[in-house]
Amino acid sequence: MKLYTNNAVDKIVQQYIDKGGEIEVKKEGCLASYGLAICSGNGLKFCVIKEKYLNEWSSGNTIQLFNKLPKKYI
């Protein structure tokens, strides 16, 4: 799975907000802004952002896009 930087995640979140979408933070992250966040909007895919632990000093983010949000994220 590809890892994204915090700056890349912030750009994606801003794109969702600019298109009238919203972001819901389900779990706060330790080193990053989001531990688990879900972006959604009318006519937009669901975007699930998860923080991935790398070591004591750094973390990355994974991003998954879904047409229909899986039940485990509801």
MIKE-82654 format. One record per atom (N, C-alpha, C): residue number from 1; chain; atom name; y, z, x. Coordinates in steps of 0.1 Angstrom, whole numbers, plus 5000, padded with zeros to 4 digits. Layout:
BEGIN
+-----+-----+------+------+------+------+
! seq ! mol ! atom !    Y !    Z !    X !
+-----+-----+------+------+------+------+
! NUM !   A !   CA !    Y !    Z !    X !
...
+-----+-----+------+------+------+------+
//
This chain:
BEGIN
+-----+-----+------+------+------+------+
! seq ! mol ! atom !    Y !    Z !    X !
+-----+-----+------+------+------+------+
!   1 !   A !    N ! 4988 ! 5000 ! 5008 !
!   1 !   A !   CA ! 5000 ! 5000 ! 5000 !
!   1 !   A !    C ! 5012 ! 5000 ! 5009 !
!   2 !   A !    N ! 5022 ! 4992 ! 5005 !
!   2 !   A !   CA ! 5034 ! 4991 ! 5013 !
!   2 !   A !    C ! 5043 ! 5003 ! 5011 !
!   3 !   A !    N ! 5050 ! 5008 ! 5022 !
!   3 !   A !   CA ! 5059 ! 5019 ! 5021 !
!   3 !   A !    C ! 5073 ! 5014 ! 5022 !
!   4 !   A !    N ! 5082 ! 5020 ! 5014 !
!   4 !   A !   CA ! 5096 ! 5016 ! 5013 !
!   4 !   A !    C ! 5105 ! 5028 ! 5018 !
!   5 !   A !    N ! 5116 ! 5024 ! 5023 !
!   5 !   A !   CA ! 5126 ! 5035 ! 5028 !
!   5 !   A !    C ! 5134 ! 5040 ! 5016 !
!   6 !   A !    N ! 5141 ! 5051 ! 5018 !
!   6 !   A !   CA ! 5149 ! 5057 ! 5008 !
!   6 !   A !    C ! 5160 ! 5047 ! 5003 !
!   7 !   A !    N ! 5165 ! 5040 ! 5013 !
!   7 !   A !   CA ! 5176 ! 5030 ! 5010 !
!   7 !   A !    C ! 5171 ! 5019 ! 5001 !
!   8 !   A !    N ! 5159 ! 5014 ! 5003 !
!   8 !   A !   CA ! 5153 ! 5004 ! 4995 !
!   8 !   A !    C ! 5150 ! 5009 ! 4980 !
!   9 !   A !    N ! 5146 ! 5021 ! 4979 !
!   9 !   A !   CA ! 5143 ! 5027 ! 4966 !
!   9 !   A !    C ! 5157 ! 5029 ! 4959 !
!  10 !   A !    N ! 5167 ! 5033 ! 4966 !
!  10 !   A !   CA ! 5180 ! 5035 ! 4959 !
!  10 !   A !    C ! 5185 ! 5022 ! 4954 !
!  11 !   A !    N ! 5183 ! 5011 ! 4961 !
!  11 !   A !   CA ! 5187 ! 4998 ! 4957 !
!  11 !   A !    C ! 5180 ! 4993 ! 4944 !
!  12 !   A !    N ! 5167 ! 4996 ! 4944 !
!  12 !   A !   CA ! 5159 ! 4993 ! 4932 !
!  12 !   A !    C ! 5164 ! 5001 ! 4920 !
!  13 !   A !    N ! 5166 ! 5014 ! 4922 !
!  13 !   A !   CA ! 5171 ! 5022 ! 4911 !
!  13 !   A !    C ! 5184 ! 5017 ! 4906 !
!  14 !   A !    N ! 5193 ! 5014 ! 4915 !
!  14 !   A !   CA ! 5206 ! 5009 ! 4911 !
!  14 !   A !    C ! 5205 ! 4996 ! 4903 !
!  15 !   A !    N ! 5196 ! 4987 ! 4907 !
!  15 !   A !   CA ! 5194 ! 4975 ! 4899 !
!  15 !   A !    C ! 5189 ! 4977 ! 4885 !
!  16 !   A !    N ! 5180 ! 4987 ! 4883 !
!  16 !   A !   CA ! 5176 ! 4991 ! 4870 !
!  16 !   A !    C ! 5188 ! 4996 ! 4862 !
!  17 !   A !    N ! 5196 ! 5005 ! 4868 !
!  17 !   A !   CA ! 5208 ! 5010 ! 4861 !
!  17 !   A !    C ! 5218 ! 4999 ! 4857 !
!  18 !   A !    N ! 5220 ! 4990 ! 4866 !
!  18 !   A !   CA ! 5229 ! 4979 ! 4864 !
!  18 !   A !    C ! 5225 ! 4970 ! 4852 !
!  19 !   A !    N ! 5212 ! 4969 ! 4850 !
!  19 !   A !   CA ! 5206 ! 4961 ! 4840 !
!  19 !   A !    C ! 5204 ! 4968 ! 4827 !
!  20 !   A !    N ! 5210 ! 4980 ! 4826 !
!  20 !   A !   CA ! 5209 ! 4988 ! 4814 !
!  20 !   A !    C ! 5196 ! 4997 ! 4813 !
!  21 !   A !    N ! 5189 ! 4998 ! 4824 !
!  21 !   A !   CA ! 5177 ! 5006 ! 4824 !
!  21 !   A !    C ! 5180 ! 5021 ! 4827 !
!  22 !   A !    N ! 5170 ! 5029 ! 4827 !
!  22 !   A !   CA ! 5171 ! 5043 ! 4830 !
!  22 !   A !    C ! 5161 ! 5048 ! 4840 !
!  23 !   A !    N ! 5163 ! 5059 ! 4846 !
!  23 !   A !   CA ! 5153 ! 5065 ! 4855 !
!  23 !   A !    C ! 5150 ! 5079 ! 4850 !
!  24 !   A !    N ! 5138 ! 5083 ! 4851 !
!  24 !   A !   CA ! 5133 ! 5096 ! 4847 !
!  24 !   A !    C ! 5126 ! 5102 ! 4859 !
!  25 !   A !    N ! 5131 ! 5113 ! 4864 !
!  25 !   A !   CA ! 5125 ! 5119 ! 4876 !
!  25 !   A !    C ! 5115 ! 5130 ! 4870 !
!  26 !   A !    N ! 5102 ! 5127 ! 4872 !
!  26 !   A !   CA ! 5092 ! 5136 ! 4867 !
!  26 !   A !    C ! 5089 ! 5148 ! 4877 !
!  27 !   A !    N ! 5091 ! 5145 ! 4890 !
!  27 !   A !   CA ! 5088 ! 5155 ! 4900 !
!  27 !   A !    C ! 5098 ! 5153 ! 4912 !
!  28 !   A !    N ! 5104 ! 5164 ! 4916 !
!  28 !   A !   CA ! 5114 ! 5163 ! 4927 !
!  28 !   A !    C ! 5106 ! 5161 ! 4940 !
!  29 !   A !    N ! 5112 ! 5154 ! 4950 !
!  29 !   A !   CA ! 5105 ! 5151 ! 4963 !
!  29 !   A !    C ! 5109 ! 5162 ! 4973 !
!  30 !   A !    N ! 5101 ! 5163 ! 4983 !
!  30 !   A !   CA ! 5104 ! 5173 ! 4994 !
!  30 !   A !    C ! 5114 ! 5167 ! 5004 !
!  31 !   A !    N ! 5111 ! 5156 ! 5009 !
!  31 !   A !   CA ! 5120 ! 5150 ! 5019 !
!  31 !   A !    C ! 5128 ! 5138 ! 5014 !
!  32 !   A !    N ! 5124 ! 5132 ! 5003 !
!  32 !   A !   CA ! 5132 ! 5121 ! 4997 !
!  32 !   A !    C ! 5138 ! 5126 ! 4983 !
!  33 !   A !    N ! 5145 ! 5117 ! 4977 !
!  33 !   A !   CA ! 5151 ! 5120 ! 4964 !
!  33 !   A !    C ! 5141 ! 5122 ! 4953 !
!  34 !   A !    N ! 5131 ! 5114 ! 4953 !
!  34 !   A !   CA ! 5121 ! 5113 ! 4942 !
!  34 !   A !    C ! 5107 ! 5116 ! 4947 !
!  35 !   A !    N ! 5101 ! 5126 ! 4940 !
!  35 !   A !   CA ! 5086 ! 5128 ! 4943 !
!  35 !   A !    C ! 5078 ! 5119 ! 4934 !
!  36 !   A !    N ! 5083 ! 5118 ! 4921 !
!  36 !   A !   CA ! 5077 ! 5109 ! 4912 !
!  36 !   A !    C ! 5088 ! 5105 ! 4902 !
!  37 !   A !    N ! 5091 ! 5092 ! 4901 !
!  37 !   A !   CA ! 5101 ! 5088 ! 4892 !
!  37 !   A !    C ! 5097 ! 5075 ! 4885 !
!  38 !   A !    N ! 5101 ! 5073 ! 4873 !
!  38 !   A !   CA ! 5098 ! 5062 ! 4865 !
!  38 !   A !    C ! 5110 ! 5055 ! 4860 !
!  39 !   A !    N ! 5112 ! 5042 ! 4863 !
!  39 !   A !   CA ! 5123 ! 5034 ! 4859 !
!  39 !   A !    C ! 5118 ! 5025 ! 4847 !
!  40 !   A !    N ! 5127 ! 5024 ! 4837 !
!  40 !   A !   CA ! 5123 ! 5016 ! 4826 !
!  40 !   A !    C ! 5136 ! 5010 ! 4819 !
!  41 !   A !    N ! 5134 ! 5000 ! 4811 !
!  41 !   A !   CA ! 5145 ! 4994 ! 4804 !
!  41 !   A !    C ! 5140 ! 4983 ! 4795 !
!  42 !   A !    N ! 5148 ! 4979 ! 4785 !
!  42 !   A !   CA ! 5145 ! 4968 ! 4776 !
!  42 !   A !    C ! 5144 ! 4955 ! 4784 !
!  43 !   A !    N ! 5132 ! 4948 ! 4783 !
!  43 !   A !   CA ! 5130 ! 4936 ! 4790 !
!  43 !   A !    C ! 5127 ! 4937 ! 4804 !
!  44 !   A !    N ! 5125 ! 4950 ! 4809 !
!  44 !   A !   CA ! 5122 ! 4952 ! 4823 !
!  44 !   A !    C ! 5108 ! 4958 ! 4825 !
!  45 !   A !    N ! 5102 ! 4955 ! 4836 !
!  45 !   A !   CA ! 5089 ! 4962 ! 4839 !
!  45 !   A !    C ! 5091 ! 4976 ! 4842 !
!  46 !   A !    N ! 5080 ! 4984 ! 4840 !
!  46 !   A !   CA ! 5081 ! 4998 ! 4844 !
!  46 !   A !    C ! 5079 ! 4999 ! 4859 !
!  47 !   A !    N ! 5087 ! 5007 ! 4865 !
!  47 !   A !   CA ! 5086 ! 5009 ! 4880 !
!  47 !   A !    C ! 5083 ! 5023 ! 4883 !
!  48 !   A !    N ! 5072 ! 5026 ! 4889 !
!  48 !   A !   CA ! 5068 ! 5039 ! 4893 !
!  48 !   A !    C ! 5070 ! 5041 ! 4908 !
!  49 !   A !    N ! 5078 ! 5051 ! 4911 !
!  49 !   A !   CA ! 5082 ! 5054 ! 4925 !
!  49 !   A !    C ! 5076 ! 5067 ! 4929 !
!  50 !   A !    N ! 5067 ! 5067 ! 4939 !
!  50 !   A !   CA ! 5061 ! 5080 ! 4944 !
!  50 !   A !    C ! 5064 ! 5082 ! 4959 !
!  51 !   A !    N ! 5066 ! 5095 ! 4962 !
!  51 !   A !   CA ! 5068 ! 5098 ! 4976 !
!  51 !   A !    C ! 5055 ! 5100 ! 4983 !
!  52 !   A !    N ! 5053 ! 5095 ! 4995 !
!  52 !   A !   CA ! 5041 ! 5096 ! 5002 !
!  52 !   A !    C ! 5043 ! 5103 ! 5015 !
!  53 !   A !    N ! 5036 ! 5114 ! 5017 !
!  53 !   A !   CA ! 5037 ! 5123 ! 5029 !
!  53 !   A !    C ! 5032 ! 5115 ! 5041 !
!  54 !   A !    N ! 5040 ! 5115 ! 5052 !
!  54 !   A !   CA ! 5035 ! 5109 ! 5064 !
!  54 !   A !    C ! 5032 ! 5120 ! 5075 !
!  55 !   A !    N ! 5042 ! 5128 ! 5077 !
!  55 !   A !   CA ! 5040 ! 5140 ! 5086 !
!  55 !   A !    C ! 5051 ! 5150 ! 5083 !
!  56 !   A !    N ! 5053 ! 5160 ! 5091 !
!  56 !   A !   CA ! 5062 ! 5171 ! 5088 !
!  56 !   A !    C ! 5077 ! 5167 ! 5087 !
!  57 !   A !    N ! 5080 ! 5155 ! 5094 !
!  57 !   A !   CA ! 5094 ! 5151 ! 5095 !
!  57 !   A !    C ! 5097 ! 5139 ! 5087 !
!  58 !   A !    N ! 5087 ! 5132 ! 5082 !
!  58 !   A !   CA ! 5091 ! 5120 ! 5075 !
!  58 !   A !    C ! 5081 ! 5117 ! 5063 !
!  59 !   A !    N ! 5086 ! 5109 ! 5054 !
!  59 !   A !   CA ! 5079 ! 5104 ! 5043 !
!  59 !   A !    C ! 5083 ! 5090 ! 5039 !
!  60 !   A !    N ! 5075 ! 5084 ! 5031 !
!  60 !   A !   CA ! 5078 ! 5070 ! 5026 !
!  60 !   A !    C ! 5077 ! 5070 ! 5011 !
!  61 !   A !    N ! 5080 ! 5059 ! 5005 !
!  61 !   A !   CA ! 5079 ! 5057 ! 4991 !
!  61 !   A !    C ! 5070 ! 5045 ! 4988 !
!  62 !   A !    N ! 5062 ! 5047 ! 4977 !
!  62 !   A !   CA ! 5055 ! 5036 ! 4972 !
!  62 !   A !    C ! 5061 ! 5032 ! 4959 !
!  63 !   A !    N ! 5060 ! 5019 ! 4956 !
!  63 !   A !   CA ! 5066 ! 5013 ! 4943 !
!  63 !   A !    C ! 5055 ! 5005 ! 4937 !
!  64 !   A !    N ! 5053 ! 5008 ! 4924 !
!  64 !   A !   CA ! 5043 ! 5000 ! 4916 !
!  64 !   A !    C ! 5051 ! 4995 ! 4903 !
!  65 !   A !    N ! 5048 ! 4982 ! 4900 !
!  65 !   A !   CA ! 5054 ! 4977 ! 4888 !
!  65 !   A !    C ! 5043 ! 4974 ! 4877 !
!  66 !   A !    N ! 5046 ! 4978 ! 4865 !
!  66 !   A !   CA ! 5036 ! 4977 ! 4854 !
!  66 !   A !    C ! 5043 ! 4970 ! 4842 !
!  67 !   A !    N ! 5035 ! 4962 ! 4835 !
!  67 !   A !   CA ! 5040 ! 4956 ! 4822 !
!  67 !   A !    C ! 5040 ! 4967 ! 4811 !
!  68 !   A !    N ! 5029 ! 4975 ! 4812 !
!  68 !   A !   CA ! 5027 ! 4986 ! 4802 !
!  68 !   A !    C ! 5024 ! 4999 ! 4811 !
!  69 !   A !    N ! 5031 ! 5009 ! 4808 !
!  69 !   A !   CA ! 5031 ! 5022 ! 4815 !
!  69 !   A !    C ! 5017 ! 5028 ! 4813 !
!  70 !   A !    N ! 5009 ! 5031 ! 4824 !
!  70 !   A !   CA ! 4996 ! 5038 ! 4822 !
!  70 !   A !    C ! 4998 ! 5052 ! 4816 !
!  71 !   A !    N ! 4988 ! 5056 ! 4809 !
!  71 !   A !   CA ! 4988 ! 5069 ! 4802 !
!  71 !   A !    C ! 4991 ! 5081 ! 4811 !
!  72 !   A !    N ! 4986 ! 5080 ! 4824 !
!  72 !   A !   CA ! 4988 ! 5092 ! 4833 !
!  72 !   A !    C ! 5002 ! 5095 ! 4836 !
!  73 !   A !    N ! 5011 ! 5085 ! 4834 !
!  73 !   A !   CA ! 5025 ! 5087 ! 4837 !
!  73 !   A !    C ! 5034 ! 5090 ! 4825 !
!  74 !   A !    N ! 5028 ! 5090 ! 4813 !
!  74 !   A !   CA ! 5035 ! 5093 ! 4800 !
!  74 !   A !    C ! 5038 ! 5108 ! 4799 !
+-----+-----+------+------+------+------+
//
